[in-house]
Amino acid sequence: MYVAKKQGRNLVKPFVASMQDELAKRIRVEADLRAAIKKAEIVPYYQPLVDLKTNRIIGFEALARWKTASGEFIPPNEFIPVAEEAGLIVELTDQLLRHACTDALSWPNELVLSFNLSPIQLSDRLLGLRILKILGDVGLPAHRVELEVTESAIIQDAVTARIVLDDLVNAGVRIALDDFGTGYSSLSQLSNYRFDKIKIDRSFVSSFETNDKQDKVIKAIIALGVGLGVTITAEGIEEESQLQRLQDLGCDIGQGYLLGRPAPAENLATGQVSARVLQRG
């Protein structure tokens, strides 16, 4: 039944042995996840956000990383859905955000902390209050925090999402629209909400050099950002040729393995990005 429900409505799926194996794995992961949250074993790693005009780091995106006692990393795309389904996402998010805000206090004051919100959380009217309480407890100014939300998250409960986002924006928190172009109603979201940033999804960046239509989409998004006065970030930059093209097009901010891989707080460099990567003669 649950396999059928995940794949859509009004579906029937015959039972196969692999379903039992998958259920057993999920139960095991959930139990391990509960223990990991209790022990605060899931921690934020940070990936730099780079100003493509000045070549300087302007902030970091916090990404959840779970390293087990055996040294194995559990991918977020495995444990985040389990946290959502098991009702653990609120506790996990609050724990990670508090940790990340505490780390950000040691950064230069101009650096921003970017943090992803789970789509399911925007249906919680108390989300904004909890976030602002964490900022107040830690002492991190609201203007140094940027929360990333997806189009699909907003669509799930538009009324509650507006209340939550308006509360956060009015308090000075920045809001970024993540995975732009992959949702259902991109332009309507831009007209209905106050976004500070649009993030171009990595699926466009990975192929725009060899796909003329993708290239035109990225040009259009950058032009849209200029027209709306919204900052544009391209994520998933892995090749120097991609970086050069995005700089030529006037993209504001870049993120990806070429510019810096996610790293624990103690390994961060908060200044100029490697000249070997960014500087052009």
Secondary structure, DSSP 8 states (H G I E B T S, - for coil): -HHHHHT-SS------HHHHHHHHHHHHHHHHHHHHHHTT-EEEEEEEEEETTT-BEEEEEEEEEEE-TTS-EE-HHHHHHHHHHTT-HHHHHHHHHHHHHHHHTTS-TT-EEEEE--GGGGG-TTHHHHHHHHHHHHT--GGGEEEEEEHHHHHHTHHHHHHHHHHHHHTT-EEEEEEETSSS-HHHHHHHS--SEEEE-HHHHTTTTT-HHHHHHHHHHHHHHHHHT-EEEE----SHHHHHHHHHHT--EE-STTT---B-GGG---SB--HHHH---
